[in-house]
């Protein structure tokens, strides 16, 4: 049993690390689409105003890690506890790592599938764009204005779809684990 617990801790550690690294890479990509999303919102939200002028890519990496590590932790705990169904630690680790891979792939592809409608700039006409020319969150200075509203909104949607993809990915990972367990149970002689 202690070997299974060591595997559980390994899964939780790896999924937390993978979640954080995913956030770093994801945010580097979305920073390329809209730097204002970070320099005029996220840096203030995370208390990283220093990075606006000095090294925004480093600030984006910090935001990315801080915004996703805990999701990797949650995924690791959930998928890790389900792996106790499996009799051998080796099978348990293999199936759970595959489930994490499924969750990661779905988290990555969900925004790619869900966001294309927002690439159509005429989706948001010029009058609705005016409502996004400011940021009113309570922690952003009042004089901060958004100048590239479409890109800013697009990145917001990408982030929303990514979180949705993470949730759907964990659910798919759970289903994969249960499906593999049922398949394995049928193959084991009684």
C-alpha positions, 0 to 999 in steps of 0.5 A, spaced: 500 500 500 505 504 501 508 504 494 501 506 491 501 512 496 508 514 493 505 513 486 499 518 488 504 523 491 508 522 484 502 523 480 500 529 484 507 533 484 507 531 476 500 534 475 501 540 479 508 541 475 505 540 468 499 545 470 504 550 472 508 549 465 502 549 461 500 555 464 506 559 462 506 556 455 499 558 454 500 565 457 506 566 452 502 564 446 496 569 449 501 574 450 503 574 443 495 575 441 494 581 446 499 584 451 494 589 454 490 583 457 496 582 461 499 589 462 492 592 463 489 587 467 493 580 469 499 584 472 495 588 476 490 582 478 497 578 481 500 584 484 506 584 478 506 591 476 513 592 476 513 587 470 509 592 465 515 596 463 521 591 465 520 584 463 513 583 461 514 576 458 517 574 465 511 577 468 507 573 463 510 566 465 509 568 473 502 569 471 501 563 467 504 559 473 500 562 478 493 561 474 494 554 473 498 550 478 492 549 483 488 546 477 494 541 476 494 539 483 486 538 483 487 534 477 492 530 480 488 529 486 482 527 483 485 522 478 490 520 483 485 517 488 481 514 482 487 510 480 487 506 487 482 502 483 487 498 479 491 492 483 498 494 481 502 500 482 505 500 475 498 499 471 495 505 476 501 510 474 501 508 466 493 509 466 493 515 470 499 518 466 495 517 460 488 520 463 493 526 465 495 526 458 488 526 455 486 532 460 491 536 458 490 535 450 483 537 451 484 543 455 489 545 449 484 544 444 478 546 447 479 554 446 482 552 439 475 549 437 471 554 441 474 560 440 474 561 432 467 565 432 471 570 436 476 571 430 471 574 426 472 582 428 465 584 425 462 579 431 463 585 435 461 592 432 465 598 433 459 600 438 460 594 443 468 595 442 467 602 446 465 598 452 471 594 452 476 601 452 476 601 459 478 596 465 473 596 471 476 591 476 477 595 482 485 593 482 486 597 476 488 604 476 482 608 473 487 611 467 488 604 464 485 604 457 484 598 453 486 600 445 486 593 442 479 591 444 478 585 440 485 582 441 483 583 449 477 580 448 479 574 444 484 572 449 479 573 455 475 568 451 481 563 450 482 563 457 475 562 459 475 556 454 481 553 457 479 553 464 472 549 461 477 545 457 481 543 463 474 541 467 472 537 461 479 534 460 479 531 467 472 528 466 474 525 460 480 522 464 476 520 469 472 516 464 478 513 461 480 511 467 474 507 469 473 504 462 480 502 463 479 499 469 472 495 467 476 493 461 482 490 465 477 487 470 474 483 465 481 480 463 483 478 469 480 471 471 476 470 477 
